Amino acid sequence: MGIFSFFKKARETMREINEEIKKEDAFKEFVFSIGDDLYEVDEKNPYAGTFKEVPLFKMEEPTEEFLKSLARKPDKEVDYWKFIKHSGTTKDPECYIVFDLETTGLEAHKEAITEIAAIKFDYDEPVEYFHTYVNPKKKIREKITDLTGITNEMVASAPPIEYVLPNFLKFIDKYTLISHNVSFDMSFILDPMYNLGYKKPGNKAIDTLALARRFMKDEDTGKRLSSYKLEDLKYQLGLPLDVYDIKSHNALYDTKVAYFLYKNCRELKEEYYKYK
């Protein structure tokens, strides 16, 4: 390699490194900024963005009228296992809600929700967020506390699902729902809806896990990644946990990361079909 080729290659490498640093700095600001003053986007950096003054949805006692609107016909028999299966979509919505749950275990018919977080986006701008702990009415096992950081003491005075769920349904309205491993999260939303005698909602859902598996590949080999867990994808997206201390298994933090993942997969999807 000649001296001029060497310096040209060095400049290109430095440019790539600087772009990665800008990307990581922008995401660090994005993740930790909910509750600031307004939402800003840097057009030169598609990963830049910061939450500011995104209002928290305020829960309130659901009215009898609203509860009646949720109720399904009492004489209508509904198969439980069909009820807890969500409806998916391949369309990219202009308005959507990214959400995440923490639970006492893995099976919706046996376990319960301990935390719900969701962020509502209109045309990629966050307009409102929902966040609450939920009293699961059962003891949280030590291994679950080790995983999520949620203790029995933290949920002891939290509202029950009978209060939280109508508020969450009011928040999501008819928006498309997005989460990582959406079948898991939706089963935990639909299970109490079934038990409370509610109608099945018509919301479509998008799974960032499925999107990541299809469009995110190893940059060096072009093959599948070794893991598509949300906490591992942070590394693939250039978000080292030891630097940013971005917490996994915290519903609000995971919601923000799932949004970033969705945005990244959507860009990869657009690029993929551009050449098809």
Secondary structure as the mmCIF struct_conf table of DSSP 4:
data_model
#
loop_
_struct_conf.conf_type_id
_struct_conf.id
_struct_conf.beg_label_comp_id
_struct_conf.beg_label_asym_id
_struct_conf.beg_label_seq_id
_struct_conf.end_label_comp_id
_struct_conf.end_label_asym_id
_struct_conf.end_label_seq_id
HELX_RH_AL_P HELX_RH_AL_P1 ILE A 3 VAL A 31
TURN_TY1_P TURN_TY1_P1 PHE A 32 PHE A 32
TURN_TY1_P TURN_TY1_P2 ILE A 34 GLY A 35
STRN STRN1 ASP A 36 ASP A 36
BEND BEND1 ASP A 37 ASP A 37
STRN STRN2 GLU A 40 GLU A 40
TURN_TY1_P TURN_TY1_P3 GLU A 43 LYS A 44
TURN_TY1_P TURN_TY1_P4 PRO A 46 TYR A 47
STRN STRN3 THR A 50 THR A 50
STRN STRN4 LYS A 52 LYS A 52
BEND BEND2 GLU A 53 GLU A 53
HELX_LH_PP_P HELX_LH_PP_P1 VAL A 54 PRO A 55
STRN STRN5 LEU A 56 LEU A 56
HELX_LH_PP_P HELX_LH_PP_P2 PHE A 57 MET A 59
HELX_LH_PP_P HELX_LH_PP_P3 GLU A 61 THR A 63
HELX_RH_AL_P HELX_RH_AL_P2 GLU A 64 LEU A 70
STRN STRN6 ALA A 71 ALA A 71
HELX_LH_PP_P HELX_LH_PP_P4 ARG A 72 LYS A 73
TURN_TY1_P TURN_TY1_P5 PRO A 74 ASP A 75
HELX_RH_AL_P HELX_RH_AL_P3 TYR A 80 PHE A 83
TURN_TY1_P TURN_TY1_P6 ILE A 84 ILE A 84
HELX_LH_PP_P HELX_LH_PP_P5 LYS A 85 HIS A 86
STRN STRN7 SER A 87 GLY A 88
BEND BEND3 LYS A 91 LYS A 91
BEND BEND4 GLU A 94 GLU A 94
STRN STRN8 CYS A 95 THR A 103
BEND BEND5 THR A 104 LEU A 106
TURN_TY1_P TURN_TY1_P7 ALA A 108 LYS A 110
STRN STRN9 ILE A 113 ASP A 122
TURN_TY1_P TURN_TY1_P8 TYR A 123 ASP A 124
STRN STRN10 GLU A 125 TYR A 133
STRN STRN11 ASN A 135 ASN A 135
BEND BEND6 LYS A 137 LYS A 138
HELX_LH_PP_P HELX_LH_PP_P6 LYS A 139 ARG A 141
HELX_RH_AL_P HELX_RH_AL_P4 GLU A 142 THR A 148
HELX_RH_AL_P HELX_RH_AL_P5 ASN A 152 ALA A 156
TURN_TY1_P TURN_TY1_P9 SER A 157 SER A 157
BEND BEND7 ALA A 158 ALA A 158
HELX_LH_PP_P HELX_LH_PP_P7 PRO A 159 PRO A 159
STRN STRN12 PRO A 160 PRO A 160
HELX_RH_AL_P HELX_RH_AL_P6 ILE A 161 ILE A 172
TURN_TY1_P TURN_TY1_P10 ASP A 173 LYS A 174
STRN STRN13 THR A 176 SER A 179
TURN_TY1_P TURN_TY1_P11 HIS A 180 ASN A 181
HELX_RH_AL_P HELX_RH_AL_P7 VAL A 182 ASN A 195
TURN_TY1_P TURN_TY1_P12 LEU A 196 GLY A 197
STRN STRN14 TYR A 198 TYR A 198
HELX_LH_PP_P HELX_LH_PP_P8 LYS A 199 PRO A 201
STRN STRN15 LYS A 204 ASP A 207
HELX_RH_AL_P HELX_RH_AL_P8 THR A 208 PHE A 215
STRN STRN16 LYS A 217 LYS A 217
TURN_TY1_P TURN_TY1_P13 GLU A 219 THR A 221
BEND BEND8 LYS A 223 LYS A 223
STRN STRN17 ARG A 224 ARG A 224
BEND BEND9 SER A 226 SER A 226
HELX_RH_AL_P HELX_RH_AL_P9 LEU A 230 GLN A 236
TURN_TY1_P TURN_TY1_P14 LEU A 237 GLY A 238
HELX_RH_AL_P HELX_RH_AL_P10 LEU A 241 TYR A 244
HELX_LH_PP_P HELX_LH_PP_P9 ILE A 246 LYS A 247
BEND BEND10 SER A 248 HIS A 249
HELX_RH_AL_P HELX_RH_AL_P11 ALA A 251 LYS A 274
TURN_TY1_P TURN_TY1_P15 TYR A 275 TYR A 275
#
